[in-house]
Amino acid sequence: MTAIQWFFSFLKKYRLNLIIALVLVTISSGLTIINPYISGIIVDDVIKGDIRSYY
């Protein structure tokens, strides 16, 4: 038995929890990207001078 197989043998009963955690981390990372993207759009509009279109 290799070290990796030995390690994963302890994690078998936590498999569902690990899958859920991996999915949640992936979603969280994706949502973290949205904030700078929206901020960039706002800044680009101000630099272009389109700020008056918001009034």
Order of alpha helices (4+ residues) and beta strands (2+ residues): alpha-alpha
